[in-house]
């Protein structure tokens, strides 16, 4: 779970997102960073037996720097006021599907799948869907998937059929997708409860068949 001190640090950072405050609270940040790493370790301990592809992951593969990249952003606040955990067999920055936990005062959620892949990877996933869409249909229609996530996220999708695919293809709604993700929000305060990791893992692992389907597409030779 996330300690109440770390949650307070995130809340205070949200209200004081500037370098002077951050420097003055450097000791608090170091404690928060240690708590962040411990939380990742808890997730990996629970997830590895359920998804062996995560076996070689290290804590550093799953964390993010607190500094924001503000070069191309209108929002110039220097620090992230949320905590993110990314668990994937390809590690951070690699082209694999995975599991994500986002903890913050304005938006807390769990997610999984493959977000905004580059064109070559998008082509691979669409090809897998075109030939094996029944597999994907089975995954998203599975009872626990429907209960927790509802369906694949539809917000990042084409209006028309993608190039090389007919508009009446039986999997056209899947093929239109530009991301292949599923998401569920949760209350920010849940992160400080003792059973947070256990309950979250029970939901995350439901995404394993989706991740396996996508990673099969990405790793299968032409």
C-alpha positions in Angstrom: 0.0 0.0 0.0 1.0 3.7 -0.3 1.8 5.2 3.1 -0.3 8.1 4.3 2.9 10.2 4.5 3.5 9.6 0.8 -0.1 10.5 0.0 0.3 13.7 2.0 3.5 14.4 0.0 1.6 14.0 -3.3 -1.2 16.3 -2.0 1.2 18.9 -0.8 3.2 18.8 -4.0 -0.1 19.3 -6.0 -0.7 22.5 -4.0 3.0 23.7 -4.2 4.3 22.5 -7.6 7.5 24.6 -7.8 11.2 24.0 -7.4 11.6 26.1 -4.2 9.0 24.0 -2.3 10.5 20.8 -3.7 14.0 21.7 -2.6 12.7 22.6 0.9 10.9 19.2 1.1 13.7 17.1 -0.3 13.8 14.8 2.7 10.1 14.1 2.4 10.7 13.3 -1.3 13.4 10.8 -0.4 11.0 9.0 1.9 8.3 9.1 -0.8 10.7 7.7 -3.3 11.5 4.8 -1.0 7.8 4.2 -0.4 7.2 4.3 -4.2 9.9 1.6 -4.7 8.5 -0.6 -1.9 5.0 -0.3 -3.5 6.5 -1.5 -6.8 8.2 -4.4 -5.0 4.8 -5.4 -3.5 3.2 -5.4 -6.9 6.0 -7.5 -8.5 5.9 -10.0 -5.7 2.2 -10.5 -6.3 2.3 -10.4 -10.1 5.3 -12.5 -11.0 3.7 -15.9 -10.0 0.6 -15.0 -12.0 2.5 -13.8 -15.1 5.9 -15.4 -15.5 6.8 -12.9 -18.3 7.4 -10.4 -15.5 10.0 -12.6 -13.8 13.1 -10.6 -14.8 11.6 -7.2 -14.1 13.4 -5.0 -11.6 11.9 -2.1 -9.6 13.8 0.4 -11.7 12.1 -0.9 -14.9 8.6 -0.1 -13.5 9.1 3.5 -12.1 9.0 6.9 -13.6 11.0 10.1 -12.8 9.1 12.7 -10.8 10.3 15.5 -13.2 7.9 16.4 -16.0 9.1 17.0 -19.5 7.8 20.5 -20.1 9.6 21.3 -23.3 6.5 21.0 -25.5 3.8 21.5 -22.9 1.7 24.5 -22.0 1.7 23.3 -18.4 5.0 24.3 -17.0 4.7 22.8 -13.5 7.9 20.9 -13.0 6.8 17.8 -11.1 4.4 15.0 -11.6 1.7 14.9 -8.9 1.0 11.3 -9.4 2.7 7.9 -9.1 2.9 5.5 -12.0 3.8 1.8 -12.1 4.4 0.1 -15.4 4.9 -3.7 -15.5 5.7 -5.3 -18.9 7.8 -8.1 -20.2 9.4 -5.6 -22.5 10.2 -3.2 -19.6 9.6 0.5 -19.8 10.0 2.0 -23.3 10.0 -1.3 -25.1 7.3 -2.4 -27.5 5.2 -4.8 -25.4 1.8 -4.7 -23.8 1.7 -4.5 -20.0 0.0 -3.4 -16.8 -0.3 0.1 -15.4 -1.2 1.6 -12.0 -1.8 5.4 -11.7 -2.2 7.0 -8.3 -3.0 10.7 -8.1 -5.4 13.1 -6.5 -7.2 14.0 -9.7 -7.1 10.7 -11.5 -6.4 7.2 -10.2 -6.9 4.2 -12.4 -5.5 0.8 -13.4 -5.0 -0.1 -17.1 -3.4 -2.6 -19.4 -2.7 -3.4 -23.0 -0.8 -1.4 -25.7 -1.1 2.4 -25.8 -0.6 4.3 -29.1 1.9 1.9 -30.8 4.1 3.1 -33.6 3.0 2.4 -37.1 5.0 -0.9 -37.6 3.6 -2.4 -34.3 0.1 -1.1 -35.0 0.2 -3.0 -38.3 1.3 -6.2 -36.6 -1.5 -6.0 -34.0 -4.1 -5.3 -36.7 -2.9 -8.2 -38.7 -3.2 -10.5 -35.7 -6.8 -9.2 -35.1 -7.7 -9.7 -38.8 -6.8 -13.3 -38.7 -7.6 -14.2 -35.1 -10.3 -11.8 -34.1 -12.3 -14.6 -32.5 -9.5 -14.9 -29.9 -9.8 -11.2 -29.0 -13.6 -11.4 -28.9 -13.4 -14.2 -26.4 -11.0 -12.2 -24.3 -13.1 -9.1 -24.0 -16.4 -11.0 -23.6 -15.0 -13.0 -20.7 -17.2 -12.4 -17.6 -14.5 -10.9 -15.3 -13.2 -8.7 -18.1 -16.6 -7.3 -18.8 -17.3 -6.8 -15.1 -14.1 -4.9 -14.4 -13.3 -3.1 -17.6 -16.4 -3.2 -19.7 -14.7 -3.2 -23.1 -11.6 -2.0 -24.8 -11.2 1.8 -24.6 -12.7 3.3 -27.7 -11.5 6.9 -27.4 -8.4 6.4 -29.6 -10.1 5.1 -32.8 -10.4 5.8 -36.5 -13.7 7.0 -37.9 -13.3 4.8 -41.0 -11.7 1.4 -41.8 -7.9 1.5 -41.8 -5.9 1.1 -45.0 -5.9 -2.5 -46.4 -9.1 -3.5 -44.5 -12.7 -3.6 -45.8 -15.3 -1.7 -43.8 -17.4 -4.8 -43.5 -14.6 -6.9 -41.9 -16.2 -8.8 -38.9 -13.6 -7.2 -36.6 -13.7 -3.7 -38.1 -14.4 -2.0 -34.7 -11.2 -3.7 -33.3 -9.3 -2.8 -36.4 -10.2 0.9 -36.2 -8.5 1.1 -32.8 -5.2 3.0 -32.5 -4.7 1.8 -28.9 -5.6 -1.5 -27.4 -6.2 -0.7 -23.8 -8.7 -1.4 -21.0 -9.1 0.9 -17.9 -10.9 1.1 -14.6 -10.8 4.1 -12.2 -10.6 3.8 -8.5 -10.8 6.1 -5.5 -7.4 7.8 -4.7 -7.8 6.9 -1.0 -7.9 3.2 -1.8 -4.2 3.3 -2.3 -3.5 3.7 1.4 -5.5 0.6 2.4 -3.6 -2.5 3.5 -5.3 -4.7 0.9 -4.8 -2.3 -2.0 -2.1 -4.3 -3.8 -3.8 -7.6 -3.4 -7.2 -6.3 -4.7 -5.5 -4.4 -7.5 -3.5 -7.4 -8.7 -6.8 -9.5 -8.8 -8.1 -6.9 -11.3 -4.8 -6.4 -13.2 -4.3 -10.1 -13.9 -7.6 -10.3 -15.8 -5.8 -8.3 -18.5 -3.2 -11.0 -19.0 -5.0 -12.7 -22.0 -5.2 -9.3 -23.7 -1.5 -8.6 -23.1 -0.6 -12.1 -24.3 -2.7 -11.6 -27.5 -1.0 -8.3 -28.3 2.5 -9.6 -27.4 2.0 -12.6 -29.6 1.3 -10.2 -32.5 4.4 -8.2 -31.7 6.8 -11.2 -31.4 5.6 -13.6 -34.1 7.8 -13.6 -37.1 6.3 -12.7 -40.4 
